[in-house]
Amino acid sequence: MESLHSNINAKLTTNNIKKLAKNRITTIRDFLEEDVERVANILQLGLPCILEIRNNIFEHYSAPLLLGPSLLENYSTKQKFLKTGIISIDTILDGGLPIGFITEICGLAGSGKTQLCLQLSINTVKYSQKVVLYIDTKGDFSANRIQEIIEAQGLSHREMAIIMLKIKVANVFSMPDLLHLLEKIKTKEIVLDNLSLIIIDSLPSLMLQHFGDNNKIGLTFLNQFVNLSREISKEMELCVVCVNIETRWVDIDQTDLDDDYNTNLTVQEPSFLEKKNRCLGKYWCNIPVLVLTLERSLIDKGKDSSNITVSLQNFNNLSDNSKTIFLSINMLGVT
Amino acid sequence: MCSEFKIFNATEIWQRETSLPSVPTFSQTLDGVLGNGGIQLGSIYEFLGLPGTGKTQICLQLCASVQIPKELGGLNAEAIYIDTNTNFTKTRFKEILSASLERCRKMLSDRKYDENAALKRLHYVKALGLERFCSLIHMLPDIISERPNVRLIVIDSITFPFKEGVTVKHRTGLLFRLIAEVQKLAMDKRIAVVLTNEMSTRIGLSTGSLVGAFGDAWAHRCNKRILLSAPEPLHKERLAALIKSNNSPETAGKFQITNGGIRDV
């Protein structure tokens, strides 16, 4: 909470602030919550004075009122999409990842999530000369692999160095640390010029540390994380990409036992139903605006390259839903 | 709580990564499958396989390989072996160690092999039961700081402590917390971590019913996963397949387990 300071109103002199502090009124919130008459008593000021200070605070701190036309103008001048540089993704998304929103990449282990993230980092720097922050929670960021991809694309060492300098990496091993980092980005304690993409690879390896706790602390962290990332992505006009994982459930298809005796005797091959489930729970389910689900396709497996199917779920533009595209991963990266 | 965040750029990471050496397995094919010429320091490797496919043998070999002298491009370092399952046998380790170091000695004709000194460079911990295992992991930073020359931590196996005394729900949380701590240590101190995991069955899964234990969520956690299999039981030959990796393509290769440890076929 912000503490009281003289900028709010000239009557809040250092002396007066000290007087308030003696009565345990230090922050703006304390001030507002305290009884007006008591504050007037402490400061030896008239009631109108105190009400004026209160009004000043309200004016200064309340969220601004925006009119429709200015919103529309803002919207039409702002960049809405971040080009991914992967042609099929850009076409299907009308230009790229939505700026100001959370995007999720999910899939089973080894389906190419990290590879896609590395490619996104390279392409963002390459095509828009912006800076990428890669938050690595399980040591999966491989600069060697980055270098390999850039080199395979035939760029010079100079260009390679420029790209690699603009990919920033932070290692984070717990939820509180992640929140801390985002908080510092929000308050501009950590400044990364031209930041346009934050990738978190992966969120579940932090969140699952709180799995099974009875105090639901994990949910609190997740909530804080969502709020922070939404705020940062809107304020600083950037994309937040979270890597999520998929798990599988197997159900046995129940055959009807009420059938007559004879059919029960015939041995039936049990049939199974495989369900895929995005991790991080029901709350998270509706948080990302765009979900890219990766799946390795087993067919057409060439040497040194593997194909992945990406299916789309866009909550902002429902017409995009259940579209799929095909990508391939090889030495050259993801294309 | 960490208050200072170090944000690196990719060039710095690249420098760090390329300067990190690897622990070889004594089989070039297996090194090739692993991707970086062996087990790279700073990463977590998970070996999966049915009983008898060579998980423990690879661990023992790595504990010996970490001692290869500097003159031969080795690390000349020490290893910690965390035994949760009493898989470790001293005689077998002695066998592998002397065979491996004997090979090194031949190349450096003047060196004398001192078995006792070599054995002292393996720090063996028996951690039976979940409580002991968890306490040990919490103590690891202290253990490592007292033994700065340790470059390899082997946990054989990660599955065993979690077999009883913990519910499935708590297991995931605990496991992820422990591994985060281990990884932090591994990256800070440039130590390679090798885990072994068992297989379990999930009937009805489309990709085959034999999967690694701990489920799909855990499958993501380690940087590299290697599946071991024995195509012909009672035979020396083994297959290793890289099924997940952050930086190298997925391949498979053959190796064999000899009296002297892991070797090429």
Contacts between the chains, C-beta under 8 A, distances in Angstrom:
chain1	res1	chain2	res2	distance
A	108	B	216	6.4
A	108	B	219	7.4
A	109	B	216	6.6
A	109	B	219	3.5
A	109	B	220	4.6
A	109	B	225	7.5
A	109	B	244	5.5
A	110	B	219	7.5
A	110	B	225	7.6
A	110	B	243	6.1
A	110	B	244	3.9
A	110	B	245	8.0
A	110	B	250	7.4
A	114	B	246	5.5
A	133	B	7	7.3
A	138	B	183	6.8
A	138	B	220	7.6
A	138	B	221	6.2
A	138	B	223	7.1
A	139	B	42	7.1
A	139	B	43	6.5
A	139	B	44	6.9
A	139	B	183	5.7
A	139	B	186	7.7
A	139	B	187	6.0
A	139	B	223	5.7
A	139	B	246	8.0
A	140	B	223	5.9
A	140	B	246	4.4
A	141	B	13	6.6
A	141	B	246	7.7
A	142	B	17	6.8
A	142	B	246	5.0
A	142	B	247	3.8
A	143	B	10	4.8
A	143	B	11	7.5
A	143	B	13	4.0
A	143	B	14	3.6
A	143	B	16	7.8
A	143	B	17	5.3
A	144	B	14	6.6
A	144	B	17	5.2
A	144	B	18	6.7
A	144	B	247	5.5
A	145	B	246	6.9
A	145	B	247	4.1
A	146	B	10	5.6
A	146	B	14	7.3
A	147	B	14	5.8
A	148	B	247	7.8
A	161	B	11	6.5
A	163	B	10	7.8
A	164	B	9	6.6
A	164	B	10	3.9
A	164	B	11	4.6
A	164	B	14	6.5
A	165	B	9	5.1
A	165	B	10	7.3
A	165	B	11	5.7
A	166	B	9	7.2
A	167	B	9	6.3
A	167	B	10	4.0
A	168	B	7	5.0
A	168	B	8	7.0
A	168	B	9	5.4
A	168	B	10	7.7
A	169	B	7	7.0
A	169	B	8	5.0
A	169	B	9	7.1
A	169	B	10	6.4
A	169	B	13	5.5
A	170	B	5	5.7
A	170	B	6	7.2
A	170	B	7	4.9
A	170	B	8	7.6
A	171	B	6	7.7
A	171	B	187	6.6
A	172	B	5	7.9
A	173	B	180	4.6
A	173	B	181	7.7
A	173	B	183	6.7
A	173	B	184	5.0
A	174	B	180	6.5
A	176	B	1	6.0
A	177	B	1	7.1
A	177	B	2	5.6
A	177	B	5	7.8
A	180	B	1	7.3
A	180	B	2	7.5
A	180	B	3	7.5
A	180	B	5	7.4
A	181	B	5	5.3
A	184	B	5	6.9
A	190	B	5	6.7
A	190	B	7	6.9
A	192	B	7	7.5
A	202	B	220	6.6
A	204	B	217	6.6
A	204	B	220	7.2
A	205	B	176	6.4
A	205	B	180	7.4
A	205	B	220	6.8
A	205	B	221	5.9
A	206	B	180	7.8
A	208	B	172	5.5
A	208	B	173	6.5
A	208	B	176	4.4
A	208	B	217	6.0
A	209	B	173	5.9
A	209	B	176	4.4
A	209	B	177	4.6
A	209	B	180	6.1
A	210	B	173	6.0
A	211	B	169	6.8
A	211	B	172	4.5
A	211	B	173	4.1
A	211	B	176	7.1
A	212	B	167	7.3
A	212	B	169	3.9
A	212	B	170	4.2
A	212	B	171	7.4
A	212	B	172	6.2
A	212	B	173	4.1
A	212	B	174	7.6
A	213	B	173	6.2
A	245	B	216	7.1
A	245	B	217	6.2
A	245	B	220	5.0
A	246	B	216	6.9
A	247	B	215	6.5
A	247	B	216	3.9
A	247	B	217	5.6
A	248	B	202	7.8
A	248	B	205	6.4
A	248	B	216	5.6
A	250	B	202	6.0
A	250	B	203	6.9
A	250	B	204	4.1
A	250	B	205	5.9
A	252	B	204	7.0
A	270	B	204	7.8
A	272	B	203	7.1
A	272	B	204	2.9
A	272	B	205	7.9
A	273	B	204	7.8
A	274	B	204	6.7
A	274	B	205	6.4
A	274	B	206	5.4
A	279	B	217	6.4
A	304	B	249	5.5
A	306	B	250	7.3
A	330	B	249	7.8
A	331	B	249	7.7
